[in-house]
Amino acid sequence: MSAGNLGSRLLQEVKVEGLDEVLRTLRDNQQSRPFTGQQRLDRLLQAFVKSDAPSPRRYNSPTCQRNVDSSLQTPVLELVGTSPCSGKTQLLYHLIGLSLLPSEHDGVNLGGRSSAVILFDLGNNISALRLQSIMVNEVQSCVGKSSEPAHVQTVVNLVQSSLEHLHLFRPQSSLSLLATFSNLESCIFNTASHSSADRQVSLIVLHHVDAFLWQDRLEDAEDPTNESNISQKTSLPSRRFRDLVAQLGRLHARFGCVIIATSSALSTVAYVRTDGLVVPTLRPHLPNAWRSFVTLRLLIQRDSVRKFPLGVSVEEAARGAGQRRAAVEKCIFSARLDWSESDDWREGTRVAVKALDDGGSFSFKVTAQGVDFNIESETPP
C-alpha cells in the first residue's frame, strides 16, 4: 500500500466534530455527576433537568432575561420550612458536608464531592461546630469508629482540611448582599487568598434568602419619593430580588453549580388533586423574579404526632405516654415537592416525577450525630 493510500484511509477514519458538539459532550458528562451527593434528592433534581428542552421561565424584567440562561442544566433548589424547627438547616448541613468532603480516604468511599462551597448565612445562625460534628460523624460512619486518639485526630484533620474550602459570607442587608455578589468572582479567582484553587465550586447556598425582605419593605414604605412617584411599577423588594436573580444567574452560568436557598413559609400548606394525585402546594411570598428563577421547591417539615383525642381520660393518656414520647424523640422530618408551579413544568418532568418513589418525597431523621436517610416509614401513634 502506497503512502498516499494509507494516508487517505487514515483520514477517512478521523471524525470531525464542531466546538458545539465538544461542549455538549462536556455538559453531558457534567450532568452524569451527582448534583448534591444525596441519592434521593439527586434523583428528584435529575427529573427537572433531564430533558434537553429548556423549561419555560417567566421574568418581570428584560434585565433578568439578559442575565439568566433558562437552559442551564444545573438546578436551583429552594428548601422552604413550613414551620419553626422544620429541619431545613440540618438538611443543609448534610448537603454542605457532602460537597466539602473528599470522595474517598485511604481507599474508603466517603461519598463526598471534593469541591468548594460558597455559603451566604443571611440569618446569622449557621453553626460551624454543628457542621463540623456532622462531617466528623459522616466520616466515622464510613471508615469505622475508634476511640484511639490517632484515629480520632486523623478524622478531625480530614474534616478541618475540608472546611477550608467553605467560603462563608454574612452580609447584613440586601445591598451588601448584592455588593458581595458583584465582587465574588474576583474573590474566588484570587487563588492567593484561599486554598480552593484546585476545586470546583459545586454549591452556592443562600440560607434564609428572605432575611432582608421585611427590612426592604420597611425601607420602601418610609421612602418619601414613593408617594410622588405614582408611575413606579415595582416595589423595592421586587427590584432587589430582580437584581439578586440577575447576579445569581450570572454566577450560575459561570460556575455551573447547584444553587440551594432556604426560606420560611408564611402560609399553611394546602393539598390539591392533580393528575390523579393529592399533592402539597404552598402560596409563595417572595417576588415573581425569584419564583421564576427557582427550578423546584421542597417543603420541609417535622412529622407531627397526633394529638390526644377529645374525651381521653388521664389513665388512657398515661398508658400511651411512653409510646408518644418515643415517637416525638425520633425526630422524623419530611421533604415534599411543592406543586404550586407545576403548570410550568415540562411534560417530561411531570412523568419523571410521578415515576419516582412517593413522587420525589423523602424522609430523614435528625440526631445528635447528623442526618440519617435510612429510616423506615412509620405512622406515629
LINTA-V834598 format. One record per backbone hydrogen bond with DSSP energy under -1.0 kcal/mol. CO is the residue of the C=O (numbers start at 1). NH is the residue of the N-H. If there is no record, write none. Layout:
[[CO NH] [CO NH]]
This chain:
[[2 6] [3 7] [4 8] [5 9] [6 10] [7 11] [8 12] [11 14] [18 22] [19 23] [20 24] [21 25] [22 26] [23 27] [24 28] [25 29] [26 30] [27 31] [28 32] [30 33] [38 42] [39 43] [40 44] [41 45] [42 46] [43 47] [45 48] [61 65] [62 66] [63 67] [64 68] [69 72] [75 259] [76 295] [76 296] [77 261] [78 298] [79 263] [80 300] [81 265] [87 91] [88 92] [89 93] [90 94] [91 95] [92 96] [93 97] [94 98] [95 99] [96 100] [97 101] [98 113] [99 115] [101 114] [102 112] [103 110] [103 111] [105 108] [108 105] [116 202] [117 167] [118 205] [119 169] [120 122] [120 207] [127 131] [128 132] [129 133] [130 134] [131 135] [132 136] [133 137] [134 138] [135 139] [136 140] [137 141] [139 143] [140 144] [148 152] [149 153] [150 154] [151 155] [152 156] [153 157] [154 158] [155 159] [156 160] [157 161] [158 162] [159 163] [162 165] [163 166] [165 117] [167 119] [169 121] [173 177] [174 178] [175 179] [176 180] [177 181] [178 182] [179 183] [183 187] [184 188] [185 189] [189 191] [190 193] [196 199] [200 116] [202 258] [203 118] [204 260] [205 120] [206 262] [207 122] [208 211] [210 213] [212 216] [213 217] [214 218] [215 219] [216 220] [217 221] [218 222] [223 226] [225 229] [228 230] [229 232] [235 239] [236 240] [237 241] [238 242] [239 243] [240 244] [241 245] [242 246] [243 247] [244 248] [245 249] [246 250] [247 251] [248 252] [249 253] [250 254] [251 255] [252 256] [258 204] [259 77] [260 206] [261 79] [262 209] [263 81] [270 281] [272 279] [274 277] [277 274] [279 272] [280 339] [281 270] [287 291] [288 292] [290 294] [296 78] [297 338] [298 80] [299 336] [300 82] [301 334] [309 312] [313 317] [314 318] [315 319] [316 320] [320 324] [321 325] [322 326] [323 327] [324 328] [325 329] [328 331] [331 366] [332 303] [333 364] [334 301] [335 362] [336 299] [339 342] [341 344] [342 345] [346 350] [347 351] [348 352] [349 353] [350 354] [351 355] [353 356] [356 359] [357 360] [358 361] [362 335] [364 333] [365 372] [370 367] [372 365] [373 375]]
